[in-house]
Amino acid sequence: MLKVGSHVKLQHFVTVKDLHDDQVMALIERAIYFKNGGAVPYFEQPIYAVNMFFENSTRTHCSFEMAERKLGLQVIPFDPATSSVKKGETLYDTLLSLNAIGVNLAIMRHRENEYYKELIELEPTQKLDIGIVNAGDGSGQHPSQSLLDMMTIYEQFGTFKNLKVAIIGDLSNSRVARSNMQLLKKLGAQVFFAGPSYWYSKEFEEYGEYLGVDKLVSQVDVMMLLRVQHERHTNETGFSAAQYHERYGLTLERYKEMKKDAIIMHPGPINRGVEIASELVEAPRSRFVKQMQNGVYMRMAMLEAVIAGRHLGGL
């Protein structure tokens, strides 16, 4: 049996806050190994996974399923719209049922921040034995997106030390911003923030400085643009799409001001002509497509870490 290559072993994978530097680098190295055609581990016993997405998703959902299939996992279909959750069943009882029929891993996205806590911090009488992988919780964490972003940055620069990274846009609603600022600071990068002031709060001060887009564009190594999350806004911003693009977006004019070796990143989905000019989505400096490609391999590494941590598949 091929041994698991990464030394990262976790019971659950729910937040980047729990990761040490060496674990992040081990996951990046393992994902690159898979990307370069490295052999996947052989599991002596079948492993069953379920993808439970209570919020809409294309990239993350399909990427996790592709990662699961590449690892040889058995994927159990689950549709929240036709599940007993619609009848009022709790997340715990839903997972208890899935666990009872043999599901080992639950990859979950939910609108509530830290939904996973009640599923992990169990009472002594509760018997849930299933690995939770967080595919995004409200505006809290997005560990798989953050790690694929770290992989993409590392492939480009070979280091995080002293890199300047600007995170721009809908900060207050972004789980990507929170996960990335935590990992980037931990790994030695210098983080900056930009965007409308009403989407910036004091929680970001610990991680970086808030500056104007035009001050940052010519100085940073990474322009990390965030989607304007219309579905999470309760108040009108007062800006049209064109106005937002002019004030805070990566326009064709700003693109020309970027450093020659700087790159553009975006977690998707992209609002073309808002966060970024449509012509720049696949521009030479854009890593949007590479981020999506890297997502499959990083999620393979993440799933493998939980499989190893829970001794599944005969490991």
LINBEL-V43169 format. One record per backbone hydrogen bond with DSSP energy under -0.5 kcal/mol. CO is the residue of the C=O (numbers start at 0). NH is the residue of the N-H. Records with the same first field share a line. If there is no record, write none. Layout:
CO=NH ; NH
This chain:
12=133
14=17
15=18
19=23
20=24
21=25
22=26
23=27
24=28
25=29
26=30
27=31
28=32
29=33
30=34
31=35
32=37
33=36
40=42
41=43
46=73
47=103 ; 104
48=75
49=51 ; 106
50=52
51=53 ; 108
57=61
58=62
59=63
60=64
61=65
62=66
63=67
64=68
65=69
66=70
67=72
68=71
72=74
73=48 ; 75
74=76
75=50
78=81
79=82
82=85
83=86 ; 88
84=87
89=93
90=94
91=95
92=96
93=97
94=98
95=99
96=100
97=102
98=101
103=130
104=49 ; 106
105=107 ; 132
106=51
107=134
108=53
109=137
111=114
113=116
114=117
115=118 ; 119
116=119 ; 120
119=121
122=125
130=105 ; 132
131=12 ; 133
132=107 ; 134
133=143
135=109 ; 137
136=139 ; 140
140=136
141=145
142=146
143=147
144=148
145=149
146=150
147=151
148=152
149=153
150=154
151=155
152=156
153=157
159=162
162=164 ; 189
163=220 ; 221
164=166 ; 191
165=167 ; 223
166=193
167=225
168=170
170=173
172=174
173=177
174=141 ; 178
175=179
176=180
177=181
178=182
179=183
180=184
181=185
182=186
183=187 ; 188
184=187
187=161
188=190
189=164
190=208
191=166
192=210
193=168
195=198
196=199
198=171
200=203
201=204
203=206 ; 207
206=190
208=192 ; 210
211=214 ; 215
212=215 ; 216
215=218 ; 219
216=258
219=258
220=262
221=165 ; 223
222=224 ; 264
223=167
224=266
226=228
227=229
228=231 ; 232
229=232
239=243
240=244
241=245
242=246
243=247 ; 248
244=248
248=250
249=276
250=254
251=255
252=256
253=256 ; 257
254=257
258=261
262=222
263=286
264=224
269=271
270=273 ; 274 ; 275
274=249
275=272 ; 273
276=279
277=280
279=282
282=285
284=263
286=290
287=291
288=292
289=293
290=294
291=295
292=295 ; 296
293=297
294=298
295=299
296=300
297=301
298=302
299=303
300=304
301=305
302=306
303=307
304=9 ; 308
305=309
306=311
307=310
311=314
312=43 ; 44
